[in-house]
Amino acid sequence: MTSLQGYYIMNMTNKVFHTIRTLFFIPEKKKTRMFQRAHSFLILILSAVLLISMVQADSVSPTVPTGMNVSVDPGNDFFTYVNDYWIKDHPVPSKNNFYSAFEEVEEKVDTRVRDLVEEAATDYSTENGTPRQLLGSFYRAALNDEANEETGLIPLQNKFAQINEAKNRTEVRNVSSNLTAAGLDPFFVMYIDENPEKRDELIATLETGDFTLRFAPFYVLQIDEAIRVQNLMKEYIASTFEEQGMDAADALNAAETVFRIETRLARGEMNMSTVADNSSENLKSGTYQTEDLDNLFPGINWELLFAHSGSPDLASVYIMNPQYLQEVGRILSSEPIDDLKIYLTWRILQFAAPYASPEMQERYYRFYDVDLSEGEITPQKDRIFDVMNLYLGNPIAHLYVDNYFSADDKEKVEAIIANIREVMRERVNNLSWMSDSTRSTALEKMDLLKEQAGYPEIWGEYKNLTITDRSYLTNMLALTEFFTNGSLQLSGEPSDPDVWYVSPHGVEAHYDLIHNRIITPAGFLNTPFFDPEVDDAWNYGSFGWIYGHELIHMIDIGGQQYRPDGKRENWWTDADANNYFHAAWPLIVQINSTEILPNYTLNGTKTLIEASADLGGMTLAYEAFVKSREDPETLDLPGDDGFTDRQKFFIAFAQAMRGNITDENLRNVTETDEHPWNKFRVNTIPYHLDAFYTAFPEINPEDALYLNESERARLW
């Protein structure tokens, strides 16, 4: 395993890893607005035949554009013109607020992953340590309720023994450090990450640990909902201790003890400690020398922690919340020893609960899914796949790519990327609103921009990891030890700029501001966003536009805040900003006048960053598409479906934005999201491009969405 892949995996297993979704697939309110035009009888018959075949199509095709309703006037509603029948065939599921192309692809990838894992679980002959063996054995063990019932908490008996045998405060501190070194994290989490103060270097990082309620304010609030949740937490803890043989009264007392200690931790996280300590006032998140930790954060056995974590000579650490860490030291120094032992015991039980006996798993998920969330218990297979995606994402992705995304596919994607980047450079060199100094920085960012398309060139390996059919809990402990053991030895080493923080089978695409890279994993590169079997008109209009959108973010209002080296610093001049807004004004005006509900319009200023990226992405993708054609005259030749390649480009864009949304969620998302709704993005952005009117010459000044040339933004 390379250091890069090692710390990527460790990060995912030692801190909450929230994947940021791609934010440009906003679903559309279901509507059935139809515009009938009087044509000849023959045209109507041909249209009917064509539409029937369209409804039956289930993928982007060079001969059958999916879901189109060509009776709709594209000058009045291009979104419905392209997506009307798809919308009617894809109502919003009862559990969702919306359903879009993003959810469509996510479901496809999820089904593929499940099939791959379940098929691997039927194969008992694979070589140990291979992705197929790791996934198959893990899945078999997780589903084996009988074996998990028999195993119970036996794999953790040595941890419980360490706690029970602790006779004084020093020994309790030692146990706490040992548990942290083993990755069980009773008070705080320790992992390897890039140093925020020096991005090209890895550093051991300390961060707030997990709480039973997972939301610190709920421990101190006295509103009805918080009190309800607090009582449920105590009941959950007490019932768990009772299951382990504690009598009812002692179990209730233990629950109160855990709640009291976790309340102190929650207050520490929120910097609300009741202890007056002036020494903490000047402590900020940042790099600390390990030789200073005993003085700054007393009460924790740092020497033992680092020694058992494989790095006794660790020189420095990055601390995310110093006040919280000081509170941990106070707790270890002031809480009664027996209460600390109860708390440490609870932390181990809480670690084990999702993976131990079926009864413990049931109680755990009932607490979080039903009691707290007032929903339904997550099905067993769903929660197992959630765990596997987090802990075994690398082997899952390896199998996924082997089966669903070839080297040829990757090459096609990278060719589109290269062409769009070339166009971007040309356009930046000619932007009238950008000053020479700003242009120089923008071009430097382009030179340093990294791509993560499809999958990494070098896959991580799982050497020295043993996953068997024995038990779910045993395998989780093996994974925890694997990710934790020796990880701190990487501290101080150079970070790898090519590290993949997103699994290659992930369904997302975004621009990483800090690392200056665009991420488009294989999981995302599915129809309608990308299809290796169709011609480039479709792929430039869908994936090309998406990539161009993210590329614009590199140098737009958001990208201006980070220099090429990742340092946060504004590199635009005031004149650039003024000129940018002047060039964007027609776009702002158009969006401000876009009504989404009666007497309710979009906010052009609020949505400018994303609308600007939409316009820039389409501009770049279209020009790159045209330049990719050796014979431009072929762009206007109708294909078998009656559409020209120029038209297909814009149709592909609208198909990538297809979606459906509940009426009640439309206003809420519009108020909270910086992205206009899918329908309104499709019905605004193309109308600023002269090429759109060339592609669809029937769109004219009498149409509702037509923009005169003076009303079109020439921003990018």
C-alpha positions in Angstrom: 0.0 0.0 0.0 1.3 3.4 -0.9 1.4 6.1 1.8 -1.3 7.9 -0.1 -3.7 5.1 -0.1 -2.9 4.2 3.4 -3.8 7.6 4.9 -6.8 7.9 2.6 -8.2 4.7 4.1 -7.3 5.6 7.6 -9.1 9.0 7.3 -12.3 7.3 6.2 -12.3 4.9 9.1 -11.3 7.3 11.9 -13.6 10.3 11.3 -17.1 10.9 10.0 -16.8 11.0 6.3 -19.6 13.0 4.7 -19.5 12.9 0.9 -20.5 16.2 -0.7 -22.9 15.5 -3.5 -22.7 17.0 -6.9 -24.8 20.1 -6.7 -25.9 20.7 -10.2 -28.7 18.1 -10.5 -31.7 19.8 -9.0 -34.9 18.1 -9.8 -37.9 19.7 -11.4 -41.6 20.0 -10.4 -43.7 17.6 -12.3 -45.8 19.4 -14.9 -47.9 18.2 -17.9 -47.9 21.4 -19.8 -48.4 20.7 -23.5 -48.2 23.0 -26.5 -50.0 21.6 -29.6 -49.1 22.9 -33.0 -51.1 22.4 -36.2 -48.9 20.3 -38.6 -49.8 18.0 -41.4 -51.4 14.7 -40.6 -48.2 12.9 -41.7 -46.1 14.8 -39.3 -48.4 13.9 -36.4 -48.3 10.3 -37.3 -44.5 10.2 -37.5 -44.2 12.1 -34.2 -46.5 9.6 -32.5 -44.4 6.7 -33.7 -41.2 8.4 -32.6 -42.5 9.3 -29.2 -43.7 5.7 -28.5 -40.2 4.5 -29.2 -38.7 7.2 -27.0 -40.7 6.2 -24.0 -39.5 2.6 -24.4 -35.8 3.6 -24.4 -33.9 3.1 -21.2 -30.5 4.7 -22.1 -29.1 7.5 -24.1 -28.9 6.4 -27.7 -27.7 8.0 -30.9 -31.0 6.9 -32.5 -33.6 7.3 -29.7 -33.4 10.4 -27.4 -35.1 9.3 -24.2 -38.3 10.8 -22.9 -38.7 13.7 -25.3 -42.0 15.3 -26.1 -41.4 17.1 -29.4 -44.9 18.6 -29.4 -43.6 21.1 -26.8 -42.2 24.3 -28.2 -38.5 24.4 -27.2 -38.6 28.2 -27.2 -41.2 28.1 -24.4 -40.0 25.2 -22.3 -36.9 23.4 -23.4 -36.8 21.3 -20.2 -40.2 19.8 -20.8 -39.5 19.5 -24.6 -36.6 17.1 -23.7 -37.8 15.4 -20.5 -41.6 15.4 -20.4 -42.2 11.7 -20.9 -39.3 10.8 -18.5 -40.9 12.9 -15.8 -44.2 11.2 -16.2 -42.5 7.8 -16.0 -40.5 8.7 -12.9 -42.7 10.0 -10.1 -41.0 11.0 -6.9 -40.7 8.0 -4.5 -42.7 8.3 -1.3 -39.5 8.4 0.8 -37.9 11.2 -1.3 -38.4 14.9 -1.7 -37.2 14.6 -5.3 -35.9 12.2 -7.9 -33.4 13.2 -10.6 -30.8 11.8 -12.9 -28.4 11.8 -9.9 -30.6 9.4 -7.9 -31.1 7.3 -11.1 -27.3 6.8 -11.5 -26.9 6.3 -7.7 -29.5 3.4 -7.8 -27.7 1.9 -10.8 -24.3 1.9 -9.1 -25.8 0.7 -5.9 -27.4 -2.3 -7.6 -24.2 -3.1 -9.4 -22.2 -3.0 -6.2 -24.6 -5.3 -4.4 -24.6 -7.8 -7.3 -20.8 -7.8 -7.3 -20.6 -8.4 -3.5 -23.3 -11.0 -3.4 -21.7 -12.8 -6.3 -18.3 -12.7 -4.6 -19.9 -14.1 -1.4 -20.8 -17.3 -3.3 -17.2 -17.9 -4.2 -15.2 -19.7 -1.5 -12.1 -20.3 -3.7 -10.7 -16.8 -4.2 -7.1 -16.0 -3.1 -6.8 -14.4 0.4 -6.3 -10.7 0.3 -7.9 -10.1 -3.1 -10.8 -7.7 -3.4 -13.1 -10.5 -4.2 -12.1 -12.6 -1.1 -12.2 -9.6 1.2 -15.7 -8.6 0.1 -17.1 -12.1 -0.1 -15.9 -13.2 3.4 -16.9 -9.9 5.0 -20.4 -10.1 3.6 -20.9 -13.7 4.6 -19.8 -13.0 8.1 -22.0 -9.9 8.5 -25.1 -11.9 7.4 -24.3 -14.9 9.6 -26.6 -14.2 12.5 -26.1 -17.6 14.1 -22.3 -17.2 14.2 -22.6 -13.6 15.4 -24.9 -14.6 18.2 -22.4 -17.3 19.2 -19.4 -15.0 19.1 -21.1 -12.1 20.9 -18.6 -9.8 22.5 -15.8 -12.5 22.9 -13.4 -10.6 20.6 -13.5 -7.7 23.0 -13.1 -9.5 26.3 -9.4 -8.4 26.6 -10.6 -4.8 26.4 -13.2 -5.3 29.1 -10.6 -7.0 31.2 -8.2 -4.1 30.9 -11.0 -1.8 32.2 -12.1 -4.0 35.0 -8.5 -4.6 36.2 -7.7 -0.8 36.4 -7.2 0.0 40.1 -6.3 3.7 40.1 -6.5 6.8 38.0 -3.1 6.2 36.4 -4.2 2.8 35.1 -7.5 4.2 33.9 -5.6 6.8 31.9 -3.4 4.1 30.5 -6.5 2.0 29.4 -7.9 5.1 27.7 -4.7 5.7 25.7 -4.5 2.0 24.8 -8.1 2.0 23.5 -7.4 5.2 21.4 -4.3 3.6 20.0 -6.4 0.6 19.0 -8.8 2.8 17.1 -11.7 2.4 19.6 -11.6 6.2 20.4 -13.2 6.5 23.8 -12.6 10.3 24.0 -11.1 11.6 20.8 -10.1 10.4 17.3 -6.6 10.2 16.0 -5.8 9.8 12.3 -3.4 11.0 9.6 -4.3 13.9 7.3 -2.8 16.8 5.5 -1.6 19.6 7.7 -4.1 22.5 7.1 -1.1 24.9 7.7 1.1 23.0 5.2 -0.9 21.0 2.7 2.1 19.2 1.3 2.8 17.5 4.6 1.0 14.8 6.5 0.4 15.1 10.2 -1.2 13.2 13.1 -4.5 14.8 13.7 -6.6 14.8 16.9 -10.3 15.6 16.6 -13.5 15.5 18.8 -14.7 12.0 19.4 -18.1 10.5 18.9 -21.1 11.0 21.2 -24.0 8.7 21.7 -26.4 11.5 20.6 -24.0 12.7 17.8 -25.2 16.3 18.2 -23.5 18.2 21.1 -26.3 20.8 21.7 -28.8 18.1 22.6 -26.9 17.5 25.8 -27.4 21.0 27.1 -30.7 22.2 25.6 -33.8 22.0 27.7 -36.4 22.2 25.0 -38.9 19.4 24.8 -37.3 17.6 21.8 -33.8 17.7 23.5 -35.3 16.3 26.8 -37.1 13.5 24.8 -33.8 12.5 23.1 -31.9 12.7 26.4 -34.4 10.3 28.0 -34.2 7.9 25.1 -30.5 7.9 25.3 -30.5 6.9 28.9 -33.1 4.2 28.3 -30.9 2.8 25.4 -27.7 2.8 27.6 -29.5 1.2 30.5 -31.0 -1.6 28.4 -27.6 -2.3 26.9 -26.0 -2.6 30.3 -28.8 -4.8 31.5 -28.3 -7.1 28.6 -24.7 -7.5 29.8 -25.8 -8.7 33.2 -26.1 -5.5 35.2 -29.2 -5.2 37.5 -31.8 -2.6 36.5 -31.0 0.0 39.2 -27.2 -0.1 38.5 -27.9 0.1 34.8 -30.0 3.3 35.3 -27.1 4.7 37.4 -24.6 3.8 34.7 -26.7 5.5 32.1 -26.8 8.7 34.2 -23.0 8.5 34.6 -22.4 8.1 30.8 -24.8 11.0 30.1 -23.0 13.2 32.7 -19.6 12.6 31.2 -20.8 12.9 27.6 -22.4 16.2 28.6 -19.1 17.5 29.8 -17.5 16.4 26.5 -20.3 18.1 24.5 -19.8 21.3 26.4 -16.1 21.0 25.8 -16.7 20.6 22.0 -18.8 23.8 22.1 -16.2 25.6 24.3 -18.7 25.8 27.1 -16.6 24.2 29.9 -17.7 25.3 33.4 -14.1 25.2 34.6 -12.4 28.6 34.7 -9.1 28.1 33.0 -7.3 31.1 31.5 -4.7 28.8 30.0 -7.2 27.7 27.3 -8.1 31.2 26.1 -5.1 31.5 23.7 -5.2 27.9 22.4 -6.3 27.7 18.8 -6.6 24.8 16.4 -3.2 24.2 14.9 0.1 22.4 15.1 1.4 21.5 18.5 4.8 20.0 19.5 4.3 16.7 21.4 6.8 17.7 24.0 4.3 20.4 25.1 1.3 18.2 25.3 1.7 17.2 29.0 1.7 20.8 30.0 -1.0 22.1 27.7 -3.3 19.0 27.9 -2.6 17.3 31.2 -4.5 14.2 32.4 -3.8 12.2 29.2 -1.0 9.6 28.9 0.5 10.9 25.7 3.6 8.9 25.8 1.8 5.6 26.0 -0.7 6.6 23.3 2.0 7.4 20.8 4.1 4.3 21.7 1.2 2.0 21.3 0.2 3.7 18.0 3.6 2.8 16.5 5.2 6.2 16.6 6.9 6.9 20.0 9.1 9.6 18.5 6.2 11.6 17.0 7.3 15.3 16.9 4.1 17.2 16.4 0.3 16.8 16.0 -2.5 18.9 14.7 -5.3 19.6 17.2 -8.7 20.5 15.8 -10.3 21.6 19.1 -7.8 22.3 22.0 -10.6 23.3 24.4 -12.2 19.9 23.9 -8.9 18.1 24.5 -8.4 20.0 27.7 -11.8 19.0 28.9 -10.9 15.3 28.2 -7.9 15.8 30.5 -10.1 17.3 33.2 -12.5 14.4 33.0 -9.8 11.8 33.3 -8.4 13.8 36.3 -11.6 14.5 38.2 -14.3 12.0 37.5 -14.6 9.1 40.0 -12.5 6.1 38.8 -15.5 3.7 38.8 -17.5 6.2 36.7 -14.6 6.5 34.2 -14.6 2.7 34.0 -18.3 2.7 33.3 -17.9 5.2 30.6 -15.0 3.3 28.9 -17.1 0.2 29.1 -19.9 2.0 27.3 -17.7 3.2 24.6 -16.6 -0.3 23.8 -20.2 -1.6 23.8 -21.2 1.3 21.6 -18.4 0.4 19.1 -19.5 -3.2 19.1 -23.2 -2.8 18.9 -23.7 -2.5 15.1 -21.6 -5.6 14.5 -22.2 -8.0 17.5 -25.1 -10.2 18.2 -28.4 -9.7 16.3 -30.0 -8.4 19.5 -27.4 -5.7 20.0 -27.6 -4.7 16.3 -31.4 -4.5 16.6 -31.2 -2.3 19.7 -28.6 -0.1 18.1 -30.5 0.6 14.9 -33.8 0.9 16.7 -32.4 3.6 18.8 -30.9 5.6 15.9 -33.4 4.9 13.1 -36.7 4.6 15.0 -36.4 6.3 18.4 -34.3 9.3 17.4 -35.2 9.6 13.7 -38.8 8.4 14.0 -38.3 6.3 10.9 -37.9 2.6 10.2 -35.0 0.3 11.0 -32.5 0.3 8.2 -32.6 -3.2 6.5 -29.7 -5.4 7.4 -28.2 -5.6 4.0 -28.5 -1.8 3.5 -26.5 -1.1 6.7 -23.9 -3.8 5.8 -23.3 -2.1 2.5 -23.0 1.3 4.2 -20.2 -0.2 6.4 -18.6 -1.8 3.4 -18.6 1.3 1.3 -16.9 3.1 4.2 -14.3 0.5 5.3 -13.9 -1.5 2.1 -14.5 1.1 -0.6 -11.2 0.4 -2.3 -11.9 -3.3 -3.1 -15.5 -2.5 -4.0 -14.3 0.2 -6.4 -11.7 -2.2 -7.9 -14.3 -4.8 -8.7 -16.7 -2.1 -10.0 -14.1 -0.7 -12.4 -13.0 -4.1 -13.6 -16.6 -4.9 -14.6 -18.2 -1.5 -15.6 -15.5 1.0 -16.6 -12.8 0.1 -19.0 -9.5 1.7 -19.9 -11.1 2.8 -23.2 -13.9 4.5 -21.3 -11.3 6.4 -19.2 -9.4 7.4 -22.3 -12.6 8.8 -23.9 -13.4 10.8 -20.8 -9.8 12.2 -20.6 -9.9 13.2 -24.3 -13.0 15.3 -23.6 -11.4 16.8 -20.6 -8.2 17.7 -22.5 -10.2 19.4 -25.3 -12.3 21.4 -22.8 -9.2 22.5 -20.9 -7.6 23.7 -24.2 -10.7 25.8 -24.9 -10.7 27.1 -21.4 -7.1 28.4 -21.8 -8.0 30.1 -25.0 -11.0 31.8 -23.5 -9.2 32.9 -20.4 -6.6 34.6 -22.6 -9.3 36.6 -24.2 -11.7 37.5 -21.3 -12.3 41.2 -21.6 -13.3 41.6 -17.9 -10.2 40.0 -16.5 -7.0 42.0 -15.8 -3.6 40.7 -16.8 -2.4 40.0 -13.3 -5.6 38.0 -12.6 -5.3 36.2 -15.9 -1.8 35.1 -15.1 -2.9 33.5 -11.8 -5.9 31.9 -13.5 -3.6 30.3 -16.1 -1.2 29.2 -13.4 -4.1 27.4 -11.6 -4.9 25.7 -14.9 -1.3 24.6 -15.3 -1.4 23.0 -11.8 -5.0 21.6 -12.1 -5.1 17.9 -11.3 -7.6 15.4 -12.7 -9.1 12.4 -11.0 -11.2 10.8 -13.7 -12.6 7.2 -13.6 -10.1 5.5 -11.3 -6.6 5.8 -9.9 -3.6 4.5 -11.8 -2.3 2.7 -8.7 -4.8 0.8 -6.5 -4.3 0.5 -2.8 -3.5 -3.0 -1.4 -4.8 -4.7 1.7 -1.6 -6.5 2.7 -1.6 -8.1 6.2 -5.4 -7.7 6.5 -7.2 -10.9 7.3 -11.0 -11.0 6.8 -12.7 -14.3 7.5 -16.2 -15.9 7.8 -15.9 -16.0 11.6 -17.9 -13.0 12.8 -18.9 -9.5 11.8 -17.3 -8.0 15.0 -14.0 -9.9 14.5 -13.7 -8.5 11.0 -14.5 -4.9 12.1 -11.8 -5.2 14.8 -9.4 -6.5 12.2 -10.2 -3.5 9.9 -9.8 -1.1 12.8 -6.4 -2.5 13.7 -5.3 -2.5 10.1 -6.2 1.1 9.6 -4.8 2.3 12.9 -1.6 0.2 13.3 1.5 2.2 12.4 -0.5 5.1 10.8 1.2 7.8 12.8 4.5 6.8 11.3 3.4 8.8 8.2 3.3 12.0 10.2 5.8 14.5 8.8 5.9 12.7 5.4 5.0 14.5 2.2 1.4 14.2 1.2 0.6 12.7 -2.1 -1.2 15.3 -4.4 -2.9 12.4 -6.2 -4.7 11.0 -3.2 -8.3 9.9 -4.0 -10.6 11.1 -1.2 -13.6 9.9 -3.2 -14.0 6.2 -3.9 -13.9 5.5 -7.7 -17.4 4.0 -7.6 -18.8 7.1 -5.9 -21.6 9.0 -7.7 -20.4 12.6 -7.5 -18.4 15.2 -9.4 -16.9 18.4 -8.0 -14.0 20.8 -8.0 -11.8 20.6 -4.9 -10.9 24.2 -4.1 -8.1 23.4 -1.6 -6.3 20.8 -3.8 -7.1 22.4 -7.1 -8.5 19.2 -8.7 -11.6 18.0 -10.5 -13.0 14.7 -9.4 -15.2 12.6 -11.8 -15.2 9.0 -10.6 -16.3 6.0 -12.6 -19.5 5.6 -10.5 -20.6 9.0 -11.7 -19.7 8.4 -15.4 -22.9 6.6 -16.3 -25.9 7.5 -18.5 -27.2 10.2 -18.8 -23.9 11.8 -17.7 -21.6 9.7 -19.8 -22.0 6.8 -22.2 -19.0 5.3 -24.1 -21.3 3.8 -26.7 -22.7 7.0 -28.1 -21.3 9.7 -30.3 -19.6 12.7 -28.8 -22.5 15.1 -29.3 -24.2 13.4 -26.3 -21.1 13.2 -24.1 -20.0 16.8 -24.7 -23.5 18.0 -23.9 -23.7 16.1 -20.7 -20.4 15.2 -19.2 -18.6 17.9 -21.1 -20.9 20.6 -19.7 -20.6 19.1 -16.1 -16.8 19.1 -16.4 -16.8 22.6 -17.8 -19.1 23.8 -14.9 -16.5 22.5 -12.4 -13.6 24.0 -14.4 -15.3 27.4 -14.2 -15.4 27.1 -10.4 -11.6 27.1 -10.5 -11.4 30.8 -11.4 -14.9 32.2 -10.5 -16.0 34.0 -7.4 -15.4 30.9 -5.3 -12.1 30.0 -7.0 -10.8 33.5 -6.6 -10.4 32.8 -2.8 -7.7 30.1 -3.2 -4.4 30.6 -4.9 -2.8 27.9 -7.1 -0.9 26.5 -4.1 -4.2 26.1 -2.1 -3.5 29.0 0.2 -6.7 30.9 1.0 -6.2 34.4 -0.5 -8.2 36.5 -2.9 -6.3 36.9 -6.2 -8.9 39.0 -8.1 -8.6 42.8 -8.2 -11.6 45.0 -7.3 -11.7 46.0 -11.0 -12.0 42.3 -11.9 -15.0 41.9 -9.6 -16.8 45.0 -10.9 -16.2 44.0 -14.5 -17.3 40.4 -13.8 -20.6 41.6 -12.3 -21.1 43.9 -15.2 -20.6 41.1 -17.7 -22.9 38.8 -15.7 -25.7 41.4 -15.3 -27.9 40.1 -18.2 -27.8 36.6 -16.5 -28.8 38.1 -13.2 -31.7 40.1 -14.7 -32.9 37.0 -16.5 -32.8 34.8 -13.4 -34.5 37.5 -11.3 -37.5 37.4 -13.7 -37.8 33.6 -13.7 -41.0 32.7 -11.9 -41.0 29.3 -10.4 -44.3 29.6 -8.4 -47.0 32.3 -8.6 -45.4 35.6 -7.5 -42.2 33.9 -6.5 -39.0 34.3 -8.6 -35.4 33.2 -8.4 -32.7 35.4 -6.9 -30.2 36.1 -9.6 -27.5 37.4 -7.2 -27.8 34.4 -4.8 -27.6 31.9 -7.6 -25.0 33.7 -9.7 -22.0 31.5 -8.8 -23.8 28.4 -10.0 -25.6 30.0 -13.0 -22.3 31.5 -14.1 -20.6 28.1 -13.9 -23.6 26.6 -15.9 -23.1 29.2 -18.6 -19.3 28.9 -18.6 -19.5 25.1 -18.6 -21.9 25.1 -21.6 -19.8 27.6 -23.5 -16.6 25.6 -23.0 -18.2 22.2 -23.8 -19.9 23.4 -26.9 -16.8 25.1 -28.4 -14.7 22.0 -27.5 -17.3 19.8 -29.2 -17.3 21.8 -32.4 -13.5 21.9 -32.5 -13.4 18.1 -32.1 -15.2 17.7 -35.5 -13.0 17.5 -38.5 -15.9 18.5 -40.7 -18.1 21.2 -39.1 -20.7 20.7 -41.8 -21.7 17.4 -40.3 -23.0 19.3 -37.2 -26.2 20.2 -39.0 -27.0 17.0 -40.8 -30.1 15.3 -39.3 -29.6 11.8 -37.9 -31.9 8.8 -38.0 -33.9 10.4 -35.2 -34.3 13.7 -37.1 -32.0 15.7 -34.8 -28.7 17.2 -35.8 -25.6 16.8 -33.7 -25.8 20.4 -32.7 -29.3 19.8 -31.4 -28.2 16.6 -29.6 -25.6 18.6 -27.7 -28.2 20.7 -26.0 -30.7 17.8 -25.6 -28.0 15.9 -23.8 -27.5 18.9 -21.4 -31.2 18.9 -20.6 -31.3 15.1 -20.2 -28.5 15.3 -17.6 -30.7 17.7 -15.7 -33.9 15.7 -15.8 -35.7 15.4 -12.5 -38.9 15.4 -10.6 -39.8 17.2 -7.3 -42.6 17.3 -4.8 -44.6 20.6 -4.8 -43.9 21.2 -1.1 -40.2 20.8 -1.5 -39.8 23.2 -4.5 -40.0 26.4 -2.4 -37.8 25.0 0.4 -35.0 24.0 -1.9 -35.1 27.3 -3.8 -34.8 29.2 -0.6 -31.9 27.1 0.8 -29.9 26.1 -2.3 -27.6 28.3 -4.4 -28.4 26.2 -7.5 -31.5 27.1 -9.4 -34.0 24.3 -9.8 -33.1 21.9 -12.7 -35.9 23.0 -14.8 -35.0 26.6 -14.5 -31.3 26.0 -15.2 -32.3 24.3 -18.4 -34.8 27.0 -19.3 -32.3 29.9 -18.7 -28.7 29.0 -19.6 -28.9 27.8 -23.3 -30.8 30.9 -24.3 -27.6 33.0 -23.8 -25.7 31.0 -26.5 -26.0 32.1 -30.1 -25.3 28.4 -31.0 -28.6 27.4 -29.3 -30.6 29.4 -31.8 -28.5 28.0 -34.6 -29.3 24.5 -33.4 -33.0 25.3 -33.1 -33.9 27.9 -35.7 -37.6 27.5 -34.9 -37.0 29.4 -31.6 -38.0 33.0 -32.3 -38.7 36.3 -30.6 -42.3 35.3 -30.1 -41.3 32.5 -27.8 -41.5 33.1 -24.1 -37.8 32.2 -23.3 -36.2 33.9 -26.3 -33.5 36.4 -25.5 -32.5 39.2 -27.8 -28.8 39.5 -28.5 -28.5 42.5 -26.1 -30.0 40.3 -23.3 -27.5 37.5 -23.7 -24.6 37.4 -21.1 -21.1 37.2 -22.8 -19.5 36.3 -19.5 -17.1 33.5 -20.5 
